[in-house]
Amino acid sequence: IASMVVILCAAQSTFSQEVTPDSITLEHLKQAIEKARKALNEQASLQPDYRPESDYIFWRTARYNIPQELRNPMGNQALVCWALLATGESYQNPAFSRRLNWVMSGDRSLTYDRGMRLAMLSQLPRKRWGRWVRRDVMWLTNALTDKGNFTESWFGKPNTGYGDNANGQYGGLGLWVYQRAGYSLKSKVWKAVDRYWRDAMIKTDGGKSGAWAVFSPKAAAHTQGVGGGAFTPSAPMTAGAVATLCVTERALHAQSL
């Protein structure tokens, strides 16, 4: 996934002729990766803002409709670091190490940010970074709602309700990369996540198939001020749900398959 972030950044502008599934070669991929890696490392707009961030900015972006570029800098930079690490960047590179440490110093209580940072951490040596990994997975497991999903943010109190699937898929991703990196997670966590996503499916075509929306149909009675479109099935949200259920099935049933 992270490698594809890098490839897609450069694929459209790297080659003079269109690359098709039939014509693509390993050399094409290498060139695209290198061009994208250079952009991620050098373009000013893709770099962290190393200036101190005030509490005012955090609370303003946490409460109002602010673009993701401003709202989730920690998670966005974690995604960039994940992509670079997945394509061979060394965490010992001084310039990259500064960027990495900037991501690690963040403490935003947002599901997307924590899930992306765990994805980044999964690419780093376990012995050195294990305590950092445990910090974020403890946050995610405690942020899980009583229904088995995630909300956009969590500030330490018991979390209840159906949450939203847009953030839920990032919470599930964070738990997946944690386990994929060799750590263990209690099966009750996976069972809760699996149960939620199956229950959140919206039946379509007379019950012959199903899809997912940003919110579970059962959340309608508990959600105020949310437009009806958030309860309408969509292809991106269905893809996120299928990916999450693929993860839960592997975690719960891999040994029996």
Buried (B, 14 or more C-beta within 10 A) or exposed (E): EBBEBBBEBBBEEBBEEEBEEEEEEEEBBEBBBBBBBEBBBEEEEEBBEEEEBEEEEBEEBBEEEEEEEEBBBBBBBBBBBBBBBBBEBEBEEEEBEEBBEBBBEBEBBBBBBBBBBBBBBBBBEEEEBBEBBEBBBEBBBEBBBEBBBBBBBBEEEEBEBBBBBBBBBBBBBBBBBBBEBEBEBEEEBBBBBBBBBEBBBBEEEEEEEBBBBBBBBBBEEEBEEBEEEBBEBBEEBBEBBBBBBEBBEBBBEEEEE
